[in-house]
Amino acid sequence: MIAFMTANQEFATIRGWVDAAQRIVVLTGAGISTDSGIPDFRGPRGVWTLNPKAEKMSDIRYYVSDPEVRRLSWQSRLAHPAWTAAPNAGHRALAELEARGKLHALITQNIDGLHQRAGVSTERVIEVHGTLHTVMCLGCGWRGPMQETLDRVRAGEEDPACLECSGLLKSDTISFGQQLIPEVIERAMTVAAEGDLFIAIGSTLQVYPVAAAVPRALDAGARVLIINAEATQFDEVADAVVRVPIGEVLPRLCEAVT
């Protein structure tokens, strides 16, 4: 295992894996979006670290039972940095991988939609935790554009109800206590076993079942590269672990050699 990318020789080895790969599968977590101004959750400046109430807003039990939690959640959605954030160098690097014909699939734990805005094809992105850009009804299952509901909040509705059935609305994201969508997870696990190089980027790899994509890729014979600021449980079994900042190393790894 290459533990750290501290020398040009080590970089050349990892870069060689990318250049030789035909089917790269990528898993991204919150760490890839921090350079776009979207904080992670568990880091030193993470959303839940700085504001313990924010974690409660991410729990479906409190969301359903406490109107105050829902009001705070809608105000948080109004102010979410995703609305003004732009894709960063890391997002653009993965779009470059697709342009080179190497990106097989992109599994993301993020809800910000920045991969698609960077140019990655929607059909290649698997959003295992849903998307902030859609609102859903917990009662009838209706879905619609988030901004239309946020306009109602701006107009004075503190806890907007579904216009179809008067049920509770929330972002179309997976909260604690909610079930993941089986078909989405099945697709993520399937593509994890189809690649020849698996790259986990900016994820703590603590959240299951998504974290199981790493051993799934290893069992299928893929090389595994982990790019993350902190240690993960899979570092010892990965082929390489890189601690260099994502926005610095990913463009260098993904760009075509001219």
N, C-alpha and C positions, 0 to 999 in steps of 0.2 A: 504493500500500500504506500502511495505517496502521501505523506501526512500533511505537508504544507507546500504551497507553491512559493518558494523563496529563491529559486534560481531559474535562469533562462532554460537550462536543460530540462528541468521539471515541467516548465510551461510548454516546451516543445513537445514533450511526451504527451501531455494532455491534449494539446492542440492537434497532435497527430491522430488521437482517437476521434476527435470531432471531424477532421477532414476525411478519415477513412469510413466513418459511420454512414450507413444508408437509411436507417430508420431510428432517428433520435426521439426518445420520449422524454418530456420534461415535466417535472412537478414543481409548481411554484407556491410559495407561501407569502406571508405578509412582508417579509424582508425585501422582496423585489420592488415593492411599491413605496418604501420609506423615502427613497430619493425623489419621489413625486409629491412628497408632503403628506402622505397618508401614514400615520403612525401604526406600528404593530400593536399587539395586545399585551404580550408578556415581557417585553423588553424593559430596560431601565426607564424609558420614556413612553412606555406602552399605554394604551388607552385604559386598560384595567389596572395597571400599576398606579397611574396618577389619579384615577377616578373609580373607586370601588363600586359606586352606583352604576357605572356603565356595564359592569358584568351582570348585574341584576337585570338590566334592560335587555340583555342577550339571553335571558332565561324565559322560555315560553310560559312557565308556570306563573311567574310574576307578571309577565306581560298580559296574560289573560285575566288574572284575578285582580290586578291593581290599576285602576284608571290613571293614577298619578304616574306610574311607570310608563303607561302608553303615552301620556302627554309629554313626558320627558323624552321618550323615544322619538316622537314626531319632531320635537325641537332639535334633537340630535341629527335627525335625517336632514332637516332643513340646512343645518350648518356643516354637513358632511363634506370633507375636503375633496371627495371624489368628483363633485360637480365642477370644480375649477382645476383639478389636477390634470397634468399632461403626462403622456407616456415618457419614461426616462430612457437612458441609454440601455439599461437592461432589457426593458420591453422591446425596444427597437432591435436589439441584437437577436432576440428570438424570432422576430419577424424576418430578419435577414436569413436565419436558418431555414425558414420556410421558403423564402425566395430562392435559396440554393437547392431546394428540393430534398432537404435532409430531415425536416421536422415531420415526424409521423403523427404525433399527437401532443397536446399540451394540457395536462391536468392542473387545475388551479384551485387552491383553497380561498382565493381572493374573490371579492364580490364587486370590485370596482370597475370592471370592464376595460381596463387599460390595455390588456393584451390585444383585444379586438381593435381598439383605437390606434394601437401601434401598427396594425396591419396584418396581424395573424388572422387567418380565415376563421370565421365563426364555427364552421363545421369541425375544425381541428381542436377547438377549445372545449374542455370538459369542466364545467363550473360545479364542483362537487358540493359547494356550500351555497349555491344559488347566486342571485344577482340583485344588487341594490337598485337597479334601473327599472325593476318591475315591482308593482304592488299586488298583493293577493288577499283574498278574503278567506278567513279561517272557517267561515260558515259554508258558503256555496262553492268556493273554489275559483271564483271569478278572478281574472288577472287583467292588468292594464298598465299603462305607462306610469311610473312613479311620479313624474313631474306634474301630471294632472291632479293627483291627490295632494301633492305638496302645494299646489296653487290654492287648494281649499284650506290648507293649514294657514297659508299666508293671509287668506281672506278672513281668518278668525276661527275656523273650526279646530279646536284643540285636540279632538280625538275623532277624526272623520270615520263615519260608518260606511259600509258597502252600500252603494246606490241600488244594488240589485236585491239584496235580502236584509239589509241593515245589520249585517254581521260585522265582526271585528276585522279591521284591515291591518296588515303589517307588510314590511318589505318581503319580497319573495326570496328570502334567505333562510338558511337552516339555523334556528336558535337552539341553545341547549334544551334538551327535553323533547325536541322534535326529531322524527325519524328522517334519516337521509333517504333520498329517492333511490330505491333498489336498482332501477335500470341505469341510473347515472353511475352508481358505484360499480355495477357489473361492467359497464363499458370501461371505466377507469382501470379496473383490474385486468380486463382483457388486453387493453393497449399496452399496459405495463409489461406484459409478457411477450409483446410483439416486436420490441425494439432491440437493436444491437448495442445501443448506448442509452443509459438512463441518467438524467441529470436532475438532482433535487436542489432547488435554489431558494434560499431565504425561508426555509421551513424548519421548525423545531422538530418535525417528524414525531410529534407526540400524540397527534390526534388520529385515532382509528375510526373506521377501517382504512382511511386514505394512506396512513403511514405503511400499511401492509403492501403498498405498491413497490416499495424498495426490495423486500425479500422476494416478492413475486418476480421482479425483473432479474434478480440474481439467480433464482432457481431456473429461469428460462435461458440463462447463459449470457445475459447482457453485462457489459461493464457498467459500473455505477460510480458516478462522480457526485460528490456533495459539496455545494458552495453555500456556506452559512457562517455567520459571525461567531456563533456559539457551537459547542459540541452537541452532537446528537447521538442517539443510542445505536445508530448504524455506522458510525465512523470506523469502527474496527473491521467491519466486513466490506466497506467500500474500497474500490480500487484507488481512489484518490479523494482527499479532503482538502478544500481550498478555503482559506480564511480571508483572502484579499477581498476588499469591498466589491459587491456585485457589479456596480456601475463601472468599475475599473476593469475587472477581469473578463466579464461576459462579452463585451464587444470584441476584445482581442481574441477570444476563443471562437467566436461565431463568424467573424468577417471572412469573406473569401480572400484567398491569397492572390495578389495581383502581380 
